[in-house]
Amino acid sequence: MDAMAQTVSIRKDAELRSVDWRRKMSDHIAYALLTYTALQIFVTIGALKTKGTSLLPYLALIILVGAIIPACRRFERRWTSLTAEQALDPSIERRFRKDRLALWLLAIGLPFALTALFKGLALAFG
């Protein structure tokens, strides 16, 4: 059993050393943008089905688009600026996980948070 555990540990270490953090972050950014876009469409469609012709949902769409693009560009620049050696360094896994968590929280949370904000404003002033 010890030999098997050691083999698994060696394999994980080798896999970790061969991870290109730039590529992994780029993949996460692409998937987060797809998720964000789908959520934005479905959450916003729900917000657009209100009585009356309010411009608030459209304003929310503009803010949502304007907010996510610079944030994703910031994440992308941070990771694409790594050298080839840095991109394969296993010691930056913690930084990668932190950025990945922030990216997904932003991609999933922003459409709901802003839609809720604008729905609240519409109720307060409508």
Residue pairs with C-beta under 8 A, 6 or more apart in sequence:
13 90
16 90
16 93
17 88
17 90
18 88
19 88
19 90
19 93
20 87
20 88
21 79
21 82
21 86
21 87
21 88
21 89
21 92
21 93
21 96
22 79
22 80
22 82
22 87
23 87
24 96
25 75
25 76
25 79
25 96
25 99
25 100
26 76
26 79
26 80
28 100
28 103
28 104
29 72
29 75
29 76
29 103
32 72
32 103
32 104
32 106
32 107
33 68
33 72
33 107
35 107
35 108
36 68
36 106
36 107
36 108
36 110
36 111
39 107
39 108
39 111
39 112
40 61
40 64
40 65
40 111
43 111
43 112
43 115
44 57
44 60
44 61
44 64
44 111
44 115
46 115
47 56
47 57
47 60
47 115
47 118
47 119
48 57
50 57
50 122
52 126
54 122
54 126
56 118
56 121
56 122
57 118
59 118
60 114
60 115
60 117
60 118
63 114
64 110
64 111
64 114
67 110
67 114
68 106
68 107
68 110
71 103
71 106
72 103
75 99
75 102
75 103
78 99
79 87
79 99
82 92
86 92
